[in-house]
């Protein structure tokens, strides 16, 4: 059997899965940002009609999945597996969203890398012949993340300049083994990287080394320079982490800045919306991908996209025990043409 594995960490699919449909649902603050016209639904109610923030996050996923299914003409019985996860303990945002749906599901935790992780695994499943249709999705909510990882909003805690604003949003993507594209043509599985950062208010610095590690592995494994892509996006390092990644590559003699952006910088107006270093959370990169980037690929504005989700893998307990913050990044190559040309 000929392996689709390339180099140490990457895969290149012989039969690239096709992206059938996608949808992004966000909250009020995200709807006031520069991508407001790209989202399928914008809610003025941060609770999304629910009585707790956590139920609101589950409702986000329900709406995103249903919207993506409607756009693709897909019913629950057509989906072989849903890959999903979120930031909440035991991934209750996802599991509560899926209960009663009756679809096989695999729960994931990659922190803010979950959208890339779910796309990667769903693509492997379909390219390997283990199903015909799969869904990849994730979510985050500002209030649930603050309550779990920092302090409840009622405390009025001050935010440092390096802090990022957790996006209230969800993205869902429906993939099929065959179709007219865009296509997931390759992917790189990240390694856990820990450079000793302990500041939970500086996630960009904690995650940037993992992003650099995975991007470099992707370029090396597949023999592609950064310029192979029209756009490389991380999600989500914010202004601090993006600068670190650019600096790392510059030390290698590579200027990645011409084709590189970050979802945390795209979803908000940093000057006008007071989000400090930018956006964060599982829903940040998911909403940018399913709201804007896939449309850009489908319409030909972008022909080759490298979507690199980054996640910090600490827990509230590990932080309280003084542990440093491990991070990971998974990269997914999405192209307008099946061959990536």
Secondary structure, 3 states (H helix, E strand, C coil): CCCCEECCCEEEEEEEEEEEEEEEEECHHHHCCCCHHHCCEECCCCCCCCCCHHHHHHHHHHHHHHHHHHHHCCCHHHCCEEEEECCCHHHHHHHHHHCCCCCCEEEECCHHHHHHHHHHHHHHHHHCCCCCEEEEEEEECHHHHHHHHCCCHHHCCCCCCCCCEECCEEEEEEEECCCCCCEEEEEECCCCECCCCCCCCCHHHHHHHHHHHHHHHHHHHHCCCHHHCCEEEEECCHHHHHHHHHHHHHHCCCCCHHHEEEHHHHCCCCCCCCCCCCEECHHHHHHHHHHHHHHHHHHCCCCEEEEEEEEECCCHHHHHCCCCCCEEEEEEEEECCCCCC
